[in-house]
């Protein structure tokens, strides 16, 4: 527990020291200096490190921890679109993950924004072949790996699902 707290505080001190003007935390490693100069440099820089570290801790006390940069969690090529047009490059059959079985019909689609994705073809049967134009919407299939889109049936070249008999 203490090691994680210490590592996060030292990481924060490093980031703040890089942002503060005039604070240079110099660290010396044994590999970068000969043994005699390392001992001299360590004794000289100790007081500088203490002063710089105190100013950094004081800055952290008043300003708080620096904000972490947020990561974008939506990296889908369809993000920002309700539906997007694409052209079928190839129809493929994918096999689902472990507890499920069966063959799932999918298509490799080149979207109008230039990205290629694997999209699931819902329903029973389809008429898609190479160079068919399709509308693709977001939404992943949980039992298929790397399938993060669905083809909309009844739009453009994709026929609607056949009626129940």
C-alpha positions as CSV (number, residue, x, y, z in Angstrom):
1,X,0.0,0.0,0.0
2,X,2.7,2.5,1.0
3,X,4.7,1.6,-2.2
4,X,1.8,2.5,-4.4
5,X,1.2,5.8,-2.5
6,X,4.9,6.6,-2.7
7,X,5.1,5.8,-6.4
8,X,2.0,8.0,-7.2
9,X,3.4,10.9,-5.2
10,X,6.8,10.6,-6.8
11,X,5.2,10.5,-10.2
12,X,3.2,13.6,-9.4
13,X,6.3,15.3,-8.1
14,X,8.1,14.5,-11.3
15,X,5.2,15.9,-13.5
16,X,4.9,19.1,-11.4
17,X,8.7,19.6,-11.4
18,X,8.6,19.5,-15.2
19,X,5.9,22.2,-15.3
20,X,7.3,24.6,-12.7
21,X,9.8,27.1,-14.1
22,X,13.2,27.2,-12.4
23,X,12.8,23.9,-10.6
24,X,15.2,21.3,-11.8
25,X,15.3,18.0,-10.0
26,X,18.5,16.4,-11.1
27,X,18.9,12.7,-10.6
28,X,22.1,10.9,-11.0
29,X,22.5,7.3,-11.7
30,X,25.6,5.2,-11.0
31,X,25.9,4.2,-14.6
32,X,26.0,7.7,-15.9
33,X,28.8,9.0,-13.6
34,X,32.1,7.5,-12.4
35,X,32.0,6.3,-8.7
36,X,34.0,9.2,-7.3
37,X,32.0,12.0,-9.0
38,X,28.8,10.2,-8.2
39,X,29.4,10.6,-4.5
40,X,30.4,14.2,-4.9
41,X,27.3,15.0,-7.0
42,X,25.0,13.1,-4.6
43,X,26.2,15.2,-1.6
44,X,25.9,18.5,-3.6
45,X,22.5,17.8,-5.1
46,X,20.9,16.5,-1.9
47,X,20.1,20.0,-0.5
48,X,18.9,21.2,-4.0
49,X,16.6,18.1,-4.2
50,X,15.2,18.8,-0.7
51,X,14.4,22.5,-1.5
52,X,12.9,21.6,-4.9
53,X,10.8,18.7,-3.4
54,X,9.6,21.0,-0.6
55,X,8.4,23.6,-3.1
56,X,6.7,20.9,-5.1
57,X,4.9,19.5,-2.1
58,X,3.9,23.0,-1.1
59,X,2.5,23.6,-4.6
60,X,0.6,20.3,-4.4
61,X,-0.8,21.3,-1.0
62,X,-2.3,24.5,-2.3
63,X,-3.1,23.6,-5.9
64,X,-4.1,19.9,-5.4
65,X,-3.1,17.0,-7.5
66,X,-2.6,17.7,-11.2
67,X,-5.5,16.6,-13.3
68,X,-5.0,13.4,-15.3
69,X,-5.5,13.6,-19.1
70,X,-8.7,11.8,-20.0
71,X,-8.4,9.0,-22.5
72,X,-11.0,8.6,-25.3
73,X,-12.9,5.4,-24.6
74,X,-14.8,5.4,-27.9
75,X,-12.4,4.5,-30.7
76,X,-15.0,3.0,-33.0
77,X,-14.8,4.0,-36.7
78,X,-18.6,4.6,-36.6
79,X,-18.4,7.0,-33.6
80,X,-20.1,10.3,-34.5
81,X,-22.5,8.7,-37.1
82,X,-26.0,7.2,-36.6
83,X,-25.5,5.2,-39.7
84,X,-22.8,5.3,-42.4
85,X,-22.7,3.9,-46.0
86,X,-20.2,1.3,-47.0
87,X,-19.3,-1.2,-49.7
88,X,-19.0,-4.9,-49.0
89,X,-15.6,-6.2,-49.8
90,X,-16.2,-9.8,-48.7
91,X,-18.8,-11.8,-46.9
92,X,-17.4,-14.1,-44.2
93,X,-18.6,-16.6,-41.7
94,X,-17.4,-16.1,-38.1
95,X,-17.6,-18.5,-35.2
96,X,-18.7,-17.2,-31.8
97,X,-16.8,-17.4,-28.5
98,X,-16.8,-20.4,-26.3
99,X,-20.2,-21.1,-24.8
100,X,-22.1,-20.3,-28.0
101,X,-21.9,-22.3,-31.3
102,X,-23.1,-21.8,-34.8
103,X,-22.0,-19.8,-37.8
104,X,-22.6,-16.1,-37.9
105,X,-22.8,-14.3,-41.2
106,X,-20.7,-11.2,-41.3
107,X,-19.3,-8.9,-44.0
108,X,-16.1,-6.9,-44.3
109,X,-17.2,-3.4,-45.2
110,X,-15.2,-0.4,-46.4
111,X,-16.9,2.6,-45.0
112,X,-17.3,6.0,-46.8
113,X,-14.8,7.5,-44.3
114,X,-12.1,5.1,-45.4
115,X,-12.1,2.6,-42.5
116,X,-12.7,-1.1,-42.9
117,X,-14.8,-3.0,-40.3
118,X,-16.4,-6.3,-39.9
119,X,-20.2,-5.9,-39.6
120,X,-22.8,-8.5,-38.6
121,X,-25.7,-9.4,-41.0
122,X,-28.8,-9.9,-38.8
123,X,-31.7,-12.1,-39.6
124,X,-32.0,-15.4,-41.6
125,X,-30.4,-15.4,-45.0
126,X,-29.0,-12.4,-47.0
127,X,-28.4,-11.4,-50.6
128,X,-25.1,-9.5,-50.0
129,X,-22.1,-10.1,-52.3
130,X,-19.0,-8.2,-53.2
131,X,-19.5,-4.5,-54.2
132,X,-23.0,-4.3,-52.6
133,X,-23.8,-1.0,-51.0
134,X,-25.0,-1.2,-47.4
135,X,-25.9,1.0,-44.4
136,X,-24.0,0.2,-41.3
137,X,-24.9,1.2,-37.7
138,X,-22.9,0.8,-34.5
139,X,-23.5,-1.9,-32.0
140,X,-21.3,-4.8,-31.2
141,X,-22.0,-8.5,-31.1
142,X,-20.8,-9.8,-27.7
143,X,-20.2,-13.4,-28.9
144,X,-18.2,-12.4,-32.0
145,X,-14.7,-11.2,-31.7
146,X,-13.9,-7.8,-33.5
147,X,-17.5,-7.4,-34.8
148,X,-18.6,-3.9,-33.7
149,X,-21.2,-3.0,-36.2
150,X,-24.5,-4.2,-37.7
151,X,-25.8,-4.0,-41.2
152,X,-29.2,-2.4,-41.6
153,X,-31.6,-4.7,-43.4
154,X,-33.9,-3.2,-46.1
155,X,-31.6,-0.3,-46.9
156,X,-29.7,0.2,-50.2
157,X,-28.7,-3.2,-51.6
158,X,-29.4,-5.3,-48.5
159,X,-32.8,-7.0,-48.8
160,X,-35.1,-7.0,-45.8
161,X,-35.6,-10.0,-43.6
162,X,-38.0,-12.5,-45.1
163,X,-41.5,-12.6,-43.6
164,X,-42.6,-15.4,-41.3
165,X,-44.6,-18.2,-42.9
